Amino acid sequence: MYKRKTIQESVRVPPEHLGENLEESVTEGLKAETEGNIDPEVGVVLAIEEVNSVEGGEIEPEDAGVHYDVEYSALVFEPELHEVVFGEVVDVTSFGAFIRIGPFDGLCHVSQVMDEYVNHDEENGMLVSEENQFTLEDGDVVTARIIAVSLGKEDTNKINLTMRQPGLGKEEWVEQYEEEQEAEDEEGEE
């Protein structure tokens, strides 16, 4: 989920920026050090919006830069367990589909793509269900739910997704499911 967060941390201002406007130097230091980085507590820092406060100014041994304690506002992307996300399929393999959600690619394992048995059509680069002949291929837009998140642990970032629940998957799958439910409801009323 995209969020605005207030973050407190230390930032290094390199020596070439000393003597310039402090807030601008700190902002540039923050951008260089944090934008695009993954923090298990915060998610991915996408953009520094505003520096709220700057304190300190310590010099560390063998470092010509100055370190400041700062509080700043940032736009972040933090995937949350059970969150429903929209994404685009960017790769289909025999073991599942990689779906781009924000700055991450999550894996929807072949067992989590749909309730039906799914085969990998390697020649056409798609997953195909046996019963309804539903397909999933690169470029498809889908709705999925996050079922596992592991960020910043041992330099690996993993997001696992599912599309097996009602209302998830490709739009055509959802529409067919809803039509089938309506037909069952009408039969039940007779």
C-alpha positions in Angstrom: 0.0 0.0 0.0 1.2 3.5 -0.8 1.6 5.6 2.3 3.0 8.9 3.6 5.2 8.2 6.6 7.2 10.3 9.0 10.6 8.7 9.5 13.4 9.6 11.9 17.0 8.5 11.2 20.5 9.7 10.7 21.7 11.0 7.4 25.2 11.7 6.1 25.9 15.0 4.2 29.0 14.6 2.1 31.8 17.1 2.5 31.2 18.7 -0.9 27.8 19.9 0.3 29.0 21.5 3.6 28.5 25.2 3.7 25.4 25.1 1.4 21.9 25.5 2.6 21.5 22.8 5.4 18.0 21.7 4.6 18.8 21.3 0.9 22.0 19.4 1.7 20.1 17.1 4.1 17.3 16.6 1.5 19.9 15.6 -1.2 21.7 13.3 1.3 18.4 11.6 2.1 17.5 11.2 -1.5 20.9 9.6 -2.2 20.8 7.3 0.8 17.1 6.3 1.1 15.1 6.6 -2.1 14.7 3.2 -3.7 15.9 1.3 -0.6 14.0 -1.4 1.0 13.5 -1.3 4.8 11.6 -4.1 6.5 10.0 -1.6 8.9 9.1 1.0 6.3 8.8 -0.7 2.9 10.3 1.0 -0.1 11.0 4.7 0.1 9.8 6.1 -3.2 10.3 9.8 -2.6 11.4 12.2 0.1 8.6 14.8 0.4 9.8 17.2 3.1 12.4 17.5 5.8 10.6 18.4 9.1 13.6 18.8 11.4 17.4 18.6 11.4 19.4 18.2 14.6 23.0 17.5 15.6 25.8 17.6 13.2 28.3 15.0 14.3 31.6 14.0 12.6 32.5 10.4 12.8 36.1 9.1 12.8 37.6 8.6 9.3 34.5 10.2 7.7 34.6 13.7 6.2 30.8 13.9 6.0 28.6 15.3 8.8 25.8 13.1 10.2 22.5 14.8 11.2 19.5 13.3 13.0 16.5 14.2 10.8 12.8 13.7 10.8 11.2 13.7 7.3 8.1 12.8 5.4 8.3 10.3 2.6 6.1 8.5 0.1 6.6 4.7 0.7 5.2 1.5 -0.7 4.6 -1.1 2.1 3.0 -4.4 1.1 0.7 -5.6 3.8 -0.5 -9.2 4.6 -4.0 -9.8 3.3 -4.0 -6.6 1.2 -5.8 -6.8 -2.2 -3.6 -5.5 -4.9 -3.9 -4.8 -8.7 -1.0 -5.8 -10.8 0.3 -6.8 -14.2 1.6 -10.3 -15.1 5.3 -9.8 -16.1 6.5 -13.4 -16.4 4.8 -16.8 -16.6 6.7 -19.9 -15.6 5.9 -23.6 -15.0 5.7 -22.9 -11.2 3.5 -19.7 -11.4 3.2 -16.1 -12.5 5.2 -13.1 -11.4 2.9 -10.1 -10.9 4.2 -6.5 -10.7 2.6 -4.6 -7.8 4.1 -1.2 -7.3 7.9 -1.5 -7.1 7.9 -5.3 -6.4 7.2 -8.4 -8.4 5.2 -10.9 -6.3 4.9 -14.6 -7.1 1.5 -16.3 -7.5 2.4 -20.0 -7.3 0.6 -22.2 -9.9 -1.4 -23.8 -7.0 -2.7 -20.3 -6.1 -3.7 -19.1 -9.6 -7.2 -20.6 -9.5 -9.2 -23.4 -8.1 -8.9 -25.5 -11.2 -5.9 -27.6 -12.3 -3.5 -25.4 -14.3 -1.1 -26.4 -17.0 1.9 -24.5 -18.3 1.7 -23.9 -22.1 5.4 -23.3 -22.6 5.1 -22.7 -26.4 2.6 -19.8 -25.9 4.0 -18.7 -22.5 0.8 -19.0 -20.6 -1.0 -20.9 -17.8 -4.2 -22.6 -19.0 -6.9 -24.1 -16.7 -8.2 -27.6 -17.7 -11.9 -27.1 -17.0 -12.8 -23.5 -18.2 -9.7 -22.9 -20.4 -8.9 -19.7 -18.6 -5.5 -18.3 -19.6 -3.0 -16.2 -17.8 -0.1 -14.6 -19.8 2.3 -11.7 -19.8 0.5 -8.3 -19.8 -2.7 -9.6 -18.2 -4.0 -7.3 -15.4 -5.2 -9.1 -12.3 -6.5 -8.7 -8.8 -4.6 -10.7 -6.1 -4.3 -10.9 -2.4 -1.0 -10.8 -0.5 -0.6 -14.0 1.5 3.1 -13.7 2.6 5.6 -10.8 2.9 9.3 -11.1 3.7 11.3 -7.9 3.1 15.0 -7.2 3.8 15.8 -10.6 5.3 19.1 -11.9 4.2 19.0 -9.8 1.0 15.9 -11.5 -0.2 12.5 -9.9 -0.7 9.5 -12.2 -1.2 5.8 -11.4 -1.7 3.5 -14.3 -2.3 0.1 -13.8 -3.8 -3.1 -15.8 -4.3 -6.0 -15.4 -6.8 -8.0 -18.4 -5.7 -10.6 -16.5 -3.7 -13.9 -15.1 -5.2 -13.4 -11.7 -6.8 -9.7 -12.3 -7.5 -7.9 -13.0 -10.8 -8.5 -11.7 -14.3 -11.7 -9.6 -14.8 -13.2 -12.2 -17.2 -12.7 -15.0 -14.5 -14.5 -12.8 -11.9 -17.3 -12.0 -14.3 -17.9 -15.7 -15.1 -17.8 -16.6 -11.4 -20.4 -13.9 -10.7 -22.7 -15.1 -13.6 -22.4 -18.7 -12.2 -23.3 -17.5 -8.7 -26.4 -15.5 -10.0 -27.5 -18.6 -12.0 -27.2 -20.8 -8.9 -29.1 -18.2 -6.8 -31.9 -18.2 -9.4 -32.1 -22.0 -9.4 -32.2 -22.0 -5.6 -35.2 -19.6 -5.6 -37.3 -21.8 -7.8 
